[in-house]
Structures are given as structure tokens and as C-alpha cells.
Amino acid sequence: MSKAKPFIKWVGGKNQLLGQLEEYYPQELKKGAIKNYIEPFVGGGALFFALSQKIKIENAYLSDLNKDLILTYQVVQKRPADMLDFLEQYQKEYDATAQDKRNDLFLSVRQHFNLQRFEVNYKKMSDNWVSRAAQFIFLNKTCFNGLFRLNARGEFNVPYGKYKTAAICDEQNIMAVSKTLKNAEIVQADYTSCWDKINENSFVYFDPPYRPISATASFTTYTGTVFRDKEQIELASFFKKLDREKGAKLMLSNSDPTNENVNDTFFETAYLGYNIFKVSANRAVNCNGEKRGKISELLITNYRYEPRTLAFNFINK
Ligand SMILES: C[S@@+](CC[C@H](N)C(=O)[O-])C[C@H]1O[C@@H](n2cnc3c(N)ncnc32)[C@H](O)[C@@H]1O
């Protein structure tokens, strides 16, 4: 089984929730009967990598709207060793640079990354992709909180994170990730593109940008596009259509608006007739993210929760 872990930090990453989410996986997945895995908002892919450590996923379809994220996944999949050459250089340079000079190093990589976007043909893999993927990982590991944010001109503008140490080049994990991604289909696309990949033998995990839990919270933009109530409702319609027409097992995460307002029934209405569970997460609880605490998050499924099958019982382990 795979030993791969997420190779980037990503806002909304599900690492800390994995133990709880596992409980709610469909029985067929726990028994190893489902082998198609679809994750249309893949981000850091915490669930995909955790699942790969437990079952043999035969077909994986991983997609996200973020062009540079998907470019990086594709390079990790196809040219990991070439990318590691760049990362090794970055690691040496970062370690050898005095703390008070690291911001300059960060800014020069960031500037290069922003300029290079005009030269990249996102449709066809090239050497440009390899250096760009390495820059993406460098910036992800050294910027403030691993954020990915673009300004109105499409420039990455997250500041340096002032880390004493940064694990920029993790060769062992990148090679394990590459192996785990070997047969995966990795696509830059809107989530609706997964439709044709789904059948009754699929497990689909949706982890869209969360609905902000307070009216004052800023919208998280990962790509320059926003995900407001209108988009949340369109996603709910897509979920219901999949349920009716494909017979796949569907699981979806989102924020729980009742953390802020007990009368907010947005998701109960949008997912009427489906199972809605609450799991507990450590998240920023105010809009500037300064205060952290336990809040609940929602997990929505189109299949029953079967507590008898709490433990994984994989036949193909
Ligand atoms: C909450 S994050 C996913 C976190 C991920 N599950 C993890 O563990 O790291 C949401 C992702 O959705 C992507 N996204 C936003 N709008 C999208 C859309 N319309 N279609 C596909 N992906 C989208 C963002 O780029 C972001 O990576």
C-alpha cells in the first residue's frame, strides 16, 4: 500500500479530520468493493492519500480549478525526479540564506513565478512546467500559512511566512506520491467535469470551498473565482442529479452555519432528504483567523451511516 502523504499545505486540508471522516465512509468502500475514487475539489488531496494507504484504488479522477496546483500534480506524477533537482537546489539555498535575507529569496522566486505564467502553455507539459511546479512547492512551503491567493492581475501575492526551517524538498514523499498518482487522471477543470467518470461503483468526495460561517468572513478565493450561496446551491443540484442518475456513493463536506446562527438552515434545505452529520474541527472561529477553537463542520452523504462497520476491513489489504 502507498505511504504517500499530501505534498502541499492547502487551506481547508482535511488531515486533522481524517479519523472522523473515515467513520462515515460507505460500507462498500471499507470492504474494498468500491475501487473508483473521484475527488473534484482535490486541493491537497488529504482524503485521497489517506485512502490510498488503506485500499487499492484502481481508478482515480482528481480535479481542481486551480491551474498551477494541477500543473504541479501532473509534474509530480510524470517528472518527479526532474522536479526534485530544482527542489534540492531551493532547499540548499533556503538553508544557506541568513534568516533576515530569506524574504528576498522568497520574493525573487515569487516574482519569477508571476512572470513565468505568461510563458507557460498549460495545455502541454514542457520543461517550463517542471521549474514552475518546483516554484509552486517552494512558495507553498515558505509563504504565510501555505495560502494560495491571487490578486486582481492574477499574481500570487501571499507574503513570506518567516519559517526557521521549511521542508521544501521531501524526496521520499514526492517519489511515493508519484507512484500513488501513477494511474490517476488529474485534470484542471470545474467540478462538473467528473460526471462522465462516475458510475455505481464510485465513491465521490466533494470538498468545495466552504460557505463562510459569518456574514463578515472574507471569501476564500483559491483561483480568483468565488463560491457563494448560488454556487453552493448549484453544487447541491449536481449532487442530487448524481444520486438519482448514477447510483454512486457521495460524501460532501462544508461549514456548519449553526456555529454562528442556530436558525440558519441553508444546508438542511439544500440537501433535504440526505444524511447530514456534524463532525468537530479545529478552525479559525473569527473572520481574521486569529482565534482558533473547536467548531462543527457538516458531512453530507447519500448513503446510510453504519456504525457497525466503523473499522476498516479491507479485503485487498
Ligand atoms: C476546500 S479546498 C479542498 C481541500 C482539500 N480537500 C484538501 O484536503 O486539501 C477547495 C478546492 O476547490 C477548488 N475549487 C474552487 N472552485 C472550484 C470549482 N468550481 N471546480 C473545481 N474546483 C474548484 C479550489 O481551487 C480548492 O483547491
The ligand as a Gaussian input file, in Angstrom:
#p B3LYP/6-31G(d) Opt

LIG

0 1
 C      -11.535000      23.264000       0.494000
 S      -10.398000      23.155000      -0.831000
 C      -10.166000      21.436000      -0.876000
 C       -9.325000      20.926000       0.254000
 C       -8.847000      19.503000       0.029000
 N       -9.904000      18.541000       0.157000
 C       -7.684000      19.139000       0.940000
 O       -7.788000      18.201000       1.722000
 O       -6.665000      19.851000       0.870000
 C      -11.378000      23.555000      -2.214000
 C      -10.720000      23.439000      -3.572000
 O      -11.712000      23.684000      -4.577000
 C      -11.103000      24.307000      -5.701000
 N      -12.202000      24.933000      -6.483000
 C      -12.839000      26.110000      -6.291000
 N      -13.863000      26.237000      -7.167000
 C      -13.878000      25.106000      -7.931000
 C      -14.705000      24.616000      -8.990000
 N      -15.739000      25.342000      -9.459000
 N      -14.431000      23.394000      -9.517000
 C      -13.381000      22.663000      -9.060000
 N      -12.563000      23.073000      -8.057000
 C      -12.812000      24.273000      -7.502000
 C      -10.099000      25.245000      -5.096000
 O       -9.073000      25.538000      -6.016000
 C       -9.608000      24.439000      -3.868000
 O       -8.437000      23.726000      -4.158000

